[in-house]
Amino acid sequence: MPLPGEPPLGGFASQKLAVMPVQFLRGDSLSLVKSADWAALRIALDDSIGGAIAARGIGKKWAYAADIARLAKRNSDYASDPYSLGAAGFRNPQKKPGDPAPSGVVNNLRSVIALGDARYALIPVDLWFGRKAGATHPILSVVLVDGRAGSIVWFSDVIGDAGTTFSAAEIGALAARVADLISPR
């Protein structure tokens, strides 16, 4: 449990951890993101999250989406595809810390995080857009999984800045909010 005022994932900053690629764009969000642009948007968001966290001095022990994708590709006979972890089971809002993670995800995750000798994985599960106070905000659902124990450690929705498009600046702002979960600015 974090101390008051400490970021909720601050205790994991010194551990080996894998930040997985963003898994899904919710179907109801396709009107704001052209489906043809999803692959590029996903990579931009993955890179921004990795860059924002690494900029806070956490880069040495953590593996980010691009690193994980390279490792998995080089070890394709052993590792699962990090872009297809089967994370749909995390979309269930009834899940809570301590619950078992969906078994398909755990099986896929173990081979991927083992490549980096990590125990924990931060999985950006869903990118979607919600309305708050009459404005549209990007929202990223994020879960921290203990890959060895196969359990959910923590989860939350990270809410970005309001906007009518999802520009590079908004991607960067959302990534910075993910980094805020680990280390303050």
N, C-alpha and C positions, 0 to 999 in steps of 0.2 A: 504494500500500500504506500503510495507516495505521501510525503509530508505535505502539510498545507502550504500552498504556494508553489510547490514543485510540479513540473509538468507530469502528466499521468504516466508517461513512458520514460521518464528521466532515469529511472533505475536500470534501464536496459542499455543506456548509452555506452557503457564500458564492456558490454558483452558482445559476442559474435552474434550477428543477426542478419537475416536475409530479407530484403525488401522486394517482394514479388511484383511482377507487372500488374497493372490494372486489369481486372478480369472481365468486367461487363460494362456495357452502356445500356441502361434501361431502355426498353423499347419505346416507352412513352416520351423519351427524350430525343428521339430521332428527328423531330421537327426542328430542334435547335442545332443538331449536329448532323450534317449530311453523312449517310452511311458510308459513302465512298471515302470520307475524310476520317472515319473512325480509327483506322490503322495509324494514320499520321498523328492524330490527336492523342491516341494512346501512348505512342512513343514519346511525344512531346511532354505529356503529363508524367510518364515514368522518369524521363530524364530530368524534368524540373524537380520532382520529389527527391531524386537522388542528389541532385545538385544543391538543393536547399538544405538537406540534412548534412551533407558533406561540408557545406560552408560553415556549419556550426561546430566543426572540428570532430565529427563522428566518423569520418571516412575510413579510418584505418582498419577497424574490425568489422565493418558492415559491408555486405555485398548488395549492390543495387540491381534493378531490373536488367539493365544492359549487360552487367557482369554475369548475372545468373543465366540470361539467354545465351550468352557466348559459351559458358561452361556446359550448359545442357546440350547445346548443339555439338560441341566437341565430344561429349560423352553420351550421344543419343542412344546407344545400346543400354545404358544404365539409367539415365535420368529421364523423367517425364517432361513433357512440354510445359514450361512455366507459364505460358499464355493460356493453357487449358487445364487448370488444376481441378476442375469440377467443383468450383466454389459456390455453386448455386444454393447449396444447403445453408450457406451463411446468410441468405436473404430472409431467413425465418426470424422475425423480430422477437420470437419467444426465447431465443438462445441467450444464455448468460454466462459470465465467467465461471469456470469450473466445469461447465458442460463438456461432454465429448465433442470434438470437432467431427464433421461428417467423415466417415471412414474412407470414402473415395479420395477426399482431399488429403487426408493424413497419409495414405499410401503414396499418392503422387508427390506430396511435399517432402516426405522423408528422403527420397532419392535426390531431389533437387537441393535441399539444404545440406545434405551430407557432403556434397561436392565442396561446399565452403566451410565445412566443419562447424556449422551453426546448429543451435538448438531451437531458436525461435524464428518465426517468420511473420513479418508484417505484410498483410495482404490487403491491398486496396480492392475491395470486392466489387463495388458498384459506383459508377458515375451516373448521376441523375440530376435533374433540375427541378427545384421546388419553388413554390411561391411563398413569400413571407412579406408581410406588410405591402402587398401589391407589387412587389418586385420579384424577378426571377433570379434565383441563386443556384450556382453549381453546388452539389453536395456529393461528397465522396464518403461512402461507407467503408470503414477500415476495421480490420480484426487482427489481433495479435494471437498467434497460435503457438503452443508448445509442441513442436514437431515430434519430440521423443515421447512425451506423455500422451499426445493425441488429444489435447484439450484446449479449449478457448481460455485465453488469459485475460483478454480485454477487448472491447469493441466500442465504436462510437461513429457518429456521423460528423464529418468536418464540413463546415459551411463556408463557402467562398463569397466573394463580393458580388453584389447585384450587377446585372448587365443584360443586354439584349442579345449578345453573342458571347461566344467563349473564346476570347482573344488570348494572345500570348501573355498579356499582362494579367488576365484573370487566371490563366493556368499557373503562372508564377505565384500569384497571391494565394491560390488554393494550396500549392506545394509548400509555401512558407507556413501555412497553418498546420499542415501535416508535420513539418519540422518543429513547430511550436509544441507539439505533443511530447517531444523528446528533450528539446533544449530551448530555453528562452532566447529571444533575439538579443 
